[in-house]
Amino acid sequence: MNEDIRIHSWPCSYYLDTSKQWIPGKLSLTPVSIKFTADKTGELLVDFHLSGISEIKKESSHLIFSSLTILEKSTKHWFSSLHPNRNVVFNILEHFWREQLVSSQEARAGAALESSKGKELTGMLEGSQKRLEDTAKVLHSQGEQFDNIMRGLHKIEGDMDVADRLLTELESPSWWPFSTKLWKTPLESKPKETPAAPDAKTQEGILLRIPVIITHRTDSNAKPGKLTVLPSGLEITDCNSQLLHRFESRDVDDIRVHTPYEISVRQRFIGKPDTSYRLLAARMPEAIPILEMQFSKKIQFLEDALGFAGARKSPQTDLGTSIWQAASGFLGAAVNPGFPAGSAEGTDKEQVQLQKVSQEEAKELRQVKMGMKFHRIPRMTRLEETSKIIES
């Protein structure tokens, strides 16, 4: 992703402390920095990283004019005459600033837990093997429980037949010489109370939930909220988790990707205004691939987002490789150092990663993989038996 891409820009004035005057220009936001360019000279007066910001506040200059202040290290930057208004600029800047801090903390935490690629793959495979063994034990236990339940049901059914026959005998007159079956009247069948079906929406799994800045229709007030991607549609909530709107999958007419960080979702109506939401988020590049899979025929990449779509589909940036493919590639490269795990040519980065997998780790990976196959095949019989019991 190009770090110089401009996410948003606003006309405003910047207080230049050296000349003690307000300079008109444009405040620009990129994924990692904030810049201010003067209108007359085109000079770049402000350029600092989001991670260097200590505080963003709403203040007033000369006790009259509403301003926005950004404390960067020990320097305080003043911005005023913000368009469309100060609240919109504050919400967007604060959103990207907080997301940048979160991503920086995650990167530092990941760097502190450095380990070789072979150990990482071994740990993941061992964890999968343990979960597979636990699942097999649970399925076996559940199969035995189903068998006991079926035996109990058969016994209860037999007891009910005996009780029904005895009750019929007691209800028949003692002087009636014929079969008691003539006096046996069908019992009034009471409809069984069927439990209320759980709401499918509440039981539905969440594909992705990210914080966003929401703009509704032509409203200039951008407000913080959240976007939730579900298998059945999209939900937009405010910062208090109150539902603003829910788009069912069939109701979404089009999704436009304006930039890698901004999209708009629209539902058309006849005879009344369309329902449209514009969403801006630092984590939007994570949501766009999911939206493209779910709304493949309704999503449209505009001119500023075409480069992002092409780069995301290129083999170099494809992140969809599964752990099994990665494990097989590293394992084959460790056994045959002459053949790289990736492409025929290979890159320096891949060769460095291959060196992290030792012969001992490759052997351990092979043993864990064989153990998982051993545990998986015998348990399938019990799983099929359990499925038959449930169906019956």
Disulfide bonds with the S-S distance in Angstrom:
none
